[in-house]
Amino acid sequence: MRRPRPAVSLRWKISLTVTAVCCAVAAVLGVLVHNAVARQTVGQVRKETRADLDTALDLFEYGTSREGINSVLDPPELPDALRQLVRKGRRGSMVGSYRGRPVMWVAAPAGDQIMAVWSPYGNTRWTLDKFDTAIWGSAVLAAAAVAVAGLFLARHISRRLTSTAAVARRISAGDLDARVGETAGRSPRGGRAAQDELAAVAAALDSMAATLQSRLQAEQRFTADVAHELRTPLTGILASAALLPEGRPKEMINDRLRALHRLTEDLLEISRLDCGIEHADLAAYELGPLVLRSVRATGLDADVRIRADTVVETDRRRLDRILANLVLNAHRHGRPPVTVTVDAPPGGTPTIEVRDHGPGYSAELLHHGPQRFRTDAPGRGRGHGLGLTIAVGQAAVLGTDLHFGNAPDGGARAVLTFPPRPPSEAP
């Protein structure tokens, strides 16, 4: 199995890309400059040597001494390629060596012989080598400077993207007040200055969060207002229903009114949880006896198992509400036996597990979490889908983690995990 390659951050991708482009440009420019300078320098040496060759040929033709001109007839050091070119009756030039020194050879036919003139080439070669060293040194320094500048630029871009992503995660986690806070400035004429792409993304995210927050707040106000307005007439209707004569009609009316009253109270509780105004009243409790009392208070059949007990800091009323909703949901949508297990391993975190042996939670609930007014019951005839939503909200107020899953051998599992206590507070 191939191991996945480690991800390269955007900062390094941008920096490496800028450096690679800079190196490519520097290499191309270096080659072009080298060729231009070499062509000019070597061309100048070749031009001077050809002038000496013309003079040497004139002197050879008139039988005059060629003293002062570096000319040689049929030199053995003449490169073979140049010798063959001259044998064909043509002139040519080539860099070679003469008496162990680099020279520029220029040769031409002189009757049946070869007239060759040479010029020292060592200084020219040294000059070209020094020039190439300067070019590559400048290219390396430029690439290093561009790499550092690209790294700082990429770091700035990466920091802005990371900040935007962090705000997006906070919004996804429920913090609708989170904002990137990155807006464009004002132009001198009072208009908005041009934004770059990152600023546009940040502004779009802030706008989306503000719109989402306003819509959710409107929904919360609507839910709270409806529940509050229903509460007063329901109380009066319940009191009036108590005056009805005993019988089956009265039982049916009272049953439906109690269900409607519970729905109203649940809606009010959810609106308070959504507004973030709920705060836990923490106190120290022994977890095992506390869970046992909470489950018994539901009046539902559930087997409480205490594997290991401990003392936790919690709000008894809110924990009762969580366990009551979880046990009630297990009875409504699962199958018996329903078990509630308390465990507090040494050095671990205390947990409460509520499990049934029914079909388990749906894939949609496991993926998206509990949804209001949505249950797994066909026709939604059993419950209104607010119990698990309330349990999740109350768990958040307590600072605990409520996780939903399915057991390997079947059945739904809801695990409430408490934060570990500091060692100084451990019993």
C-alpha positions, -999 to 999 in steps of 0.1 A, spaced: 0 0 0 14 33 -11 17 60 16 0 92 9 23 120 0 26 148 26 6 178 16 26 209 6 12 241 20 1 269 -3 28 292 11 55 268 -1 38 261 -34 37 299 -42 73 304 -30 86 274 -50 67 285 -81 81 320 -79 116 307 -74 113 282 -103 100 309 -126 128 333 -115 155 306 -121 141 298 -155 141 335 -165 176 340 -151 188 309 -170 173 321 -203 187 356 -198 221 343 -188 223 321 -219 212 350 -241 237 375 -226 265 349 -226 259 342 -263 258 379 -272 289 388 -253 308 357 -265 298 364 -301 310 400 -298 343 392 -280 352 362 -301 342 380 -332 365 409 -324 395 385 -319 385 366 -351 383 399 -371 418 410 -359 433 376 -367 417 376 -402 432 410 -408 466 396 -399 459 366 -422 453 390 -452 485 408 -445 504 375 -442 491 363 -475 501 395 -492 536 393 -478 538 356 -488 528 363 -523 554 390 -527 580 369 -509 584 395 -482 593 386 -446 563 381 -423 582 392 -392 558 407 -366 529 386 -377 521 353 -359 519 333 -391 529 297 -397 529 275 -429 514 241 -424 516 241 -386 511 206 -371 490 220 -343 463 232 -367 430 215 -359 421 188 -384 387 202 -391 402 236 -401 429 218 -421 403 199 -442 383 231 -447 414 249 -461 422 219 -484 389 225 -501 401 260 -509 381 279 -483 391 301 -454 382 293 -418 388 300 -381 388 279 -350 400 279 -314 428 255 -308 463 254 -291 498 264 -302 528 254 -281 505 245 -252 486 278 -252 450 285 -263 450 305 -296 425 315 -323 435 300 -356 426 316 -389 439 297 -421 436 300 -458 452 284 -489 486 297 -499 495 279 -531 500 242 -522 504 251 -486 483 264 -457 489 298 -443 478 299 -407 478 330 -384 471 327 -347 462 351 -319 465 345 -282 431 334 -268 439 328 -231 428 363 -219 397 361 -240 387 327 -225 395 340 -190 374 371 -196 344 349 -208 348 326 -178 347 355 -154 318 370 -172 299 336 -169 307 334 -132 293 369 -127 262 360 -146 255 329 -127 263 346 -94 239 374 -101 213 348 -112 217 329 -79 215 361 -58 184 373 -78 167 339 -73 175 339 -36 161 374 -32 130 366 -52 125 333 -32 126 353 0 102 379 -13 79 352 -26 80 334 7 70 366 26 43 373 0 30 337 2 31 338 40 10 369 39 -15 353 15 -15 320 35 -21 339 68 -51 357 53 -65 324 39 -59 306 72 -77 334 91 -106 332 67 -108 294 70 -107 297 108 -136 321 108 -155 298 84 -149 269 109 -161 290 138 -193 299 119 -198 262 111 -194 254 148 -222 279 156 -203 311 164 -223 334 141 -207 365 155 -173 355 140 -161 378 112 -130 381 92 -131 419 95 -111 424 63 -127 452 42 -113 474 15 -103 509 22 -117 541 6 -104 557 -25 -94 594 -24 -126 604 -41 -147 586 -15 -154 555 -35 -143 520 -25 -108 511 -35 -102 480 -56 -102 448 -36 -80 419 -43 -94 384 -45 -87 375 -8 -104 406 4 -134 398 -18 -136 363 -4 -134 377 32 -161 403 25 -183 376 9 -178 353 40 -187 382 64 -218 390 43 -229 354 43 -224 351 80 -243 383 87 -272 371 65 -272 337 81 -272 352 116 -301 375 108 -321 347 94 -314 324 123 -322 352 148 -355 358 130 -363 321 132 -354 320 169 -376 351 176 -405 335 156 -401 302 175 -400 319 209 -429 343 200 -451 314 188 -443 292 218 -449 321 242 -481 331 226 -494 295 227 -484 290 263 -511 313 278 -541 300 259 -529 264 264 -529 270 301 -564 283 300 -576 254 278 -560 228 301 -578 244 331 -611 244 311 -606 208 301 -604 198 337 -640 209 341 -653 184 314 -672 154 326 -652 123 331 -651 99 301 -632 89 271 -636 123 253 -620 141 283 -591 117 283 -584 122 246 -586 160 249 -563 161 279 -538 137 262 -536 160 231 -535 191 252 -506 177 273 -487 168 241 -492 203 227 -481 217 260 -449 196 260 -443 208 224 -447 244 235 -423 240 264 -398 222 242 -399 251 217 -393 276 245 -364 256 257 -348 254 222 -352 291 217 -334 297 250 -306 273 240 -303 289 206 -300 324 220 -271 313 242 -286 327 274 -285 294 293 -258 288 319 -251 257 339 -253 257 377 -224 233 383 -220 213 415 -202 181 425 -222 149 422 -215 112 423 -223 102 388 -237 67 394 -264 75 419 -273 107 399 -279 87 367 -299 61 386 -322 87 401 -326 105 367 -335 72 348 -360 62 375 -376 96 374 -386 90 337 -408 61 347 -395 41 317 -380 6 318 -342 9 315 -314 -11 330 -288 11 347 -253 -4 349 -225 13 369 -191 -1 359 -171 25 377 -182 55 396 -167 90 400 -175 125 410 -183 150 383 -191 187 381 -225 190 364 -259 206 365 -283 180 379 -314 195 362 -298 197 328 -284 162 331 -318 149 340 -332 166 309 -306 150 287 -310 115 300 -348 117 300 -348 127 263 -323 99 254 -342 72 272 -375 84 258 -361 84 223 -347 49 228 -381 36 238 -400 54 210 -377 46 181 -357 15 193 -365 -18 209 -359 -31 244 -338 -38 264 -327 -2 269 -295 1 289 -278 31 306 -241 24 314 -220 46 336 -182 42 332 -153 61 347 -120 44 339 -90 54 360 -72 82 342 -100 84 316 -130 105 310 -164 96 326 -191 86 301 -228 77 301 -240 54 273 -277 50 265 -283 21 241 -313 3 227 -315 -28 205 -336 -14 176 -327 -5 140 -302 22 151 -299 58 141 -303 67 104 -274 76 83 -287 111 79 -288 117 116 -253 103 121 -240 126 93 -260 158 100 -269 154 136 -305 157 151 -329 178 131 -359 196 145 -393 182 136 -377 152 119 -378 117 132 -372 82 118 -408 72 125 -430 67 94 -456 94 92 -439 112 122 -466 98 145 -443 93 174 -426 124 188 -418 157 172 -380 154 167 -371 179 194 -358 156 221 -324 149 207 -320 185 196 -326 196 232 -302 169 245 -275 182 222 -281 218 233 -281 210 270 -249 189 266 -233 220 250 -243 241 280 -228 215 304 -196 215 284 -200 178 276 -198 160 242 -229 140 230 -220 115 203 -245 94 183 -236 61 168 -247 25 161 -235 -5 180 -217 -32 159 -243 -58 168 -273 -35 162 -290 -8 181 -285 30 186 -259 43 210 -257 78 225 -226 85 245 -223 115 268 -187 123 276 -177 145 305 -145 166 305 -117 151 326 -113 165 361 -80 182 370 -57 158 390 -60 181 421 -98 176 421 -97 139 415 -112 119 443 
